[in-house]
Amino acid sequence: MEWTGARYADKPTAEVSTWIDAAPEDVWPVVSDIALMPSLSAELQSVEWREVGRTFVGKSKHDAFGEWQTTSYVVECEAPRVFAWAVQDPAQPSSVWKFTLEPADSGTRLSQWMQMGPGRSGLSFAIDRMPEKEQKIVFVRLREFETAMTGNLAAIKERVESR
């Protein structure tokens, strides 16, 4: 796991990776299937395409933040290598998420990466209320994302390798 940045304005990032015993072409259908994502996530409740291949709506739930809905925009889609989307506004996203697939050791190195900001998100409201705790708020949320992404990759690995 790797992260950068400590303040929201720094657009902090987190990334996790795993190796999967399958070719990128066999992993791609799983990582690019947005309908599958809620089954991998405790926070993401549902996803549906608004415009297939371009925009989708996700409904999420978190104990500290409540329930919310976002529109995501596919910003990079290059089968079987990269699938990325920006949340809310592609020019000023509240976050960006990306799966990267690379051939490695007759399998696939699968990475999931995310960036907070620069656009406002639910986290921004917590930071507004407690600006002196911004670094801790960002750190805790990055840890949550790291844990979630590690679980996502483990579930994708299990799904692909058990076929």
C-alpha positions as CSV (number, residue, x, y, z in Angstrom):
1,M,0.0,0.0,0.0
2,E,1.2,3.5,-0.8
3,W,-0.2,6.9,-0.1
4,T,0.8,10.5,-0.7
5,G,-0.5,13.8,0.7
6,A,-1.7,14.7,4.1
7,R,-4.1,17.6,3.4
8,Y,-7.2,17.4,1.2
9,A,-5.9,20.2,-1.0
10,D,-2.8,18.1,-1.8
11,K,-5.1,15.6,-3.6
12,P,-3.9,12.7,-1.4
13,T,-3.8,9.2,-3.0
14,A,-3.8,5.6,-2.0
15,E,-2.9,2.5,-4.0
16,V,-2.9,-1.2,-3.5
17,S,-1.8,-4.1,-5.7
18,T,-2.1,-7.9,-6.0
19,W,-1.0,-10.5,-8.4
20,I,-3.6,-12.7,-10.1
21,D,-3.0,-16.0,-11.8
22,A,-4.8,-15.1,-15.0
23,A,-4.1,-13.0,-18.1
24,P,-5.2,-9.3,-18.1
25,E,-7.9,-10.3,-20.7
26,D,-9.4,-12.6,-18.1
27,V,-9.3,-10.0,-15.3
28,W,-10.6,-7.1,-17.4
29,P,-14.3,-8.3,-17.5
30,V,-14.4,-8.3,-13.7
31,V,-12.8,-4.9,-13.1
32,S,-14.7,-3.2,-15.8
33,D,-18.1,-4.6,-14.7
34,I,-19.5,-1.7,-12.6
35,A,-22.6,-3.8,-11.6
36,L,-20.2,-6.1,-9.7
37,M,-18.6,-3.4,-7.6
38,P,-21.3,-3.2,-4.8
39,S,-20.7,-6.9,-4.1
40,L,-17.1,-6.0,-3.4
41,S,-17.8,-3.0,-1.2
42,A,-19.3,-2.4,2.2
43,E,-19.8,1.3,1.3
44,L,-21.1,1.2,-2.3
45,Q,-24.7,0.0,-2.2
46,S,-25.7,0.1,-5.9
47,V,-24.4,1.2,-9.3
48,E,-26.2,1.6,-12.6
49,W,-25.1,3.0,-15.9
50,R,-26.7,6.3,-16.9
51,E,-25.0,6.3,-20.2
52,V,-23.3,3.0,-20.9
53,G,-19.5,3.3,-21.1
54,R,-19.6,7.0,-20.1
55,T,-21.4,7.8,-16.9
56,F,-22.9,5.8,-14.0
57,V,-24.7,6.6,-10.7
58,G,-23.5,5.1,-7.5
59,K,-25.4,5.0,-4.2
60,S,-23.2,4.8,-1.1
61,K,-23.6,4.5,2.7
62,H,-21.2,5.1,5.6
63,D,-21.9,5.2,9.3
64,A,-20.2,8.6,9.7
65,F,-21.3,10.3,6.5
66,G,-24.8,8.8,6.0
67,E,-26.2,7.9,2.5
68,W,-25.4,9.7,-0.7
69,Q,-25.5,9.4,-4.5
70,T,-22.9,10.4,-7.0
71,T,-22.5,10.5,-10.7
72,S,-19.2,9.1,-12.0
73,Y,-17.6,9.8,-15.4
74,V,-15.4,7.2,-17.2
75,V,-12.2,9.2,-17.8
76,E,-10.0,6.3,-19.1
77,C,-11.0,3.0,-20.5
78,E,-8.4,1.0,-22.4
79,A,-9.2,-2.8,-22.4
80,P,-7.5,-4.7,-20.9
81,R,-5.2,-2.2,-19.2
82,V,-6.9,0.7,-17.5
83,F,-10.4,1.6,-16.2
84,A,-10.8,4.9,-14.4
85,W,-13.6,7.2,-13.4
86,A,-13.9,10.7,-11.8
87,V,-16.7,11.3,-9.3
88,Q,-19.1,14.2,-9.6
89,D,-17.2,16.7,-11.9
90,P,-14.6,15.4,-14.2
91,A,-12.8,18.8,-14.2
92,Q,-12.9,19.1,-10.4
93,P,-13.7,15.6,-9.1
94,S,-14.4,14.8,-5.5
95,S,-12.3,11.7,-6.2
96,V,-10.8,9.7,-9.0
97,W,-10.6,5.9,-9.0
98,K,-8.5,3.6,-11.3
99,F,-7.8,0.0,-11.9
100,T,-4.6,-0.8,-13.8
101,L,-3.8,-4.2,-15.2
102,E,-0.2,-5.2,-16.2
103,P,1.0,-8.6,-17.5
104,A,3.4,-10.0,-14.8
105,D,4.9,-13.4,-14.3
106,S,2.4,-15.1,-16.6
107,G,-0.4,-13.5,-14.7
108,T,-1.6,-10.0,-14.0
109,R,-0.5,-7.3,-11.6
110,L,-3.8,-5.6,-10.6
111,S,-3.6,-2.2,-8.9
112,Q,-6.4,0.0,-7.6
113,W,-5.6,3.6,-7.1
114,M,-7.6,6.5,-5.8
115,Q,-7.2,10.3,-5.3
116,M,-9.2,12.5,-3.0
117,G,-10.3,15.9,-4.4
118,P,-9.6,18.4,-5.5
119,G,-13.4,19.0,-5.7
120,R,-15.5,19.0,-2.5
121,S,-16.8,15.8,-1.0
122,G,-18.5,14.7,2.2
123,L,-15.1,14.7,3.8
124,S,-14.9,18.5,3.0
125,F,-17.8,19.1,5.4
126,A,-16.0,17.3,8.3
127,I,-12.8,19.3,7.5
128,D,-14.8,22.6,7.5
129,R,-16.2,21.7,11.0
130,M,-12.8,20.7,12.4
131,P,-10.0,22.3,10.3
132,E,-7.5,21.6,13.0
133,K,-8.1,17.9,12.5
134,E,-7.8,17.9,8.7
135,Q,-4.7,15.7,8.6
136,K,-6.2,13.1,10.9
137,I,-9.5,13.2,9.0
138,V,-7.7,12.6,5.7
139,F,-5.4,9.9,7.2
140,V,-8.4,8.0,8.6
141,R,-10.3,8.1,5.3
142,L,-7.2,7.0,3.4
143,R,-6.9,4.1,5.7
144,E,-10.6,3.2,5.1
145,F,-10.0,3.4,1.4
146,E,-6.8,1.3,1.7
147,T,-8.8,-1.4,3.6
148,A,-11.7,-1.3,1.1
149,M,-9.4,-1.5,-1.9
150,T,-7.4,-4.4,-0.4
151,G,-10.7,-6.2,0.0
152,N,-11.8,-5.4,-3.5
153,L,-8.6,-6.8,-5.0
154,A,-8.8,-10.0,-2.9
155,A,-12.4,-10.5,-4.0
156,I,-11.5,-9.9,-7.7
157,K,-8.5,-12.3,-7.4
158,E,-10.8,-15.0,-5.8
159,R,-13.5,-14.5,-8.5
160,V,-11.0,-14.7,-11.4
161,E,-8.9,-17.5,-10.1
162,S,-11.8,-19.7,-9.1
163,R,-13.2,-19.7,-12.6
